[in-house]
Amino acid sequence: HIAFAGRYFVPHYVVPQPRAVMPGGASMLAAPQDGAEEVRRLEEGESFEVLDLSGAWAWGCLSPEGPSGYIHIDHLEAVS
């Protein structure tokens, strides 16, 4: 996460892509698979910072301090 630049050294930093949770909400999961442990339930309109995309899953966080997890991309929309 680019917010950690200057505090932690890593080979590269990621600029988060802001997304909003779509109507109906979404489960943030511990792994990129249906049935994985739910980290937190997100409500419609809640902000999610996408840091990586893999297949049908987005990995990211609510803020640089967390929590982080996976959300199915069908439950996220771009923020304008």
C-alpha positions in Angstrom: 0.0 0.0 0.0 1.4 3.4 -1.0 0.5 4.7 2.4 3.4 2.7 3.9 6.0 4.5 1.7 8.5 6.2 4.0 7.6 3.9 6.9 8.5 0.4 5.4 10.8 -0.6 2.6 9.4 -3.0 0.1 10.4 -3.6 -3.6 7.3 -1.7 -4.8 4.2 -0.1 -3.5 0.6 -0.4 -4.8 -1.7 2.6 -5.3 -5.1 1.3 -4.2 -8.0 1.4 -6.6 -11.1 2.7 -4.7 -14.3 0.7 -5.1 -17.7 0.8 -3.4 -19.6 -2.2 -2.3 -22.7 -2.7 -4.4 -26.3 -3.0 -3.2 -26.8 -6.1 -1.0 -23.4 -5.8 0.6 -20.5 -8.2 0.4 -18.5 -10.6 2.6 -14.8 -9.9 2.9 -13.2 -13.4 3.0 -9.9 -14.7 4.4 -9.2 -16.6 1.1 -10.3 -16.1 -2.5 -12.9 -18.9 -2.6 -16.6 -19.2 -1.7 -17.1 -20.7 1.8 -13.8 -19.2 3.1 -13.9 -17.7 6.6 -15.6 -14.3 6.7 -13.3 -11.5 7.9 -16.0 -8.9 7.9 -19.4 -8.1 6.4 -19.4 -4.9 4.3 -22.5 -2.8 3.7 -23.7 -1.2 0.5 -21.7 1.9 -0.4 -18.8 1.1 2.0 -15.4 1.9 0.6 -12.9 -0.9 -0.3 -9.3 -0.3 -1.5 -8.4 -2.9 -4.2 -4.7 -3.8 -4.2 -4.7 -6.8 -6.5 -7.1 -8.7 -8.9 -6.9 -12.4 -9.5 -9.6 -14.0 -11.6 -13.0 -13.2 -10.1 -11.5 -11.9 -6.8 -10.2 -8.6 -5.5 -7.8 -8.5 -2.7 -7.6 -5.3 -0.7 -8.4 -3.5 2.5 -10.7 -1.0 4.2 -7.7 1.2 5.0 -3.9 0.9 5.3 -4.5 -0.3 8.9 -6.8 -3.1 7.7 -8.6 -5.3 7.8 -7.7 -6.9 4.5 -9.3 -9.8 2.6 -10.9 -10.9 -0.6 -14.2 -9.8 -2.2 -15.8 -11.2 -5.3 -15.5 -8.5 -8.0 -19.2 -8.8 -8.8 -19.9 -7.0 -5.5 -17.7 -4.0 -6.2 -18.1 -0.9 -8.5 -15.8 1.9 -9.4 -16.0 5.1 -7.5 -16.4 8.2 -9.7 
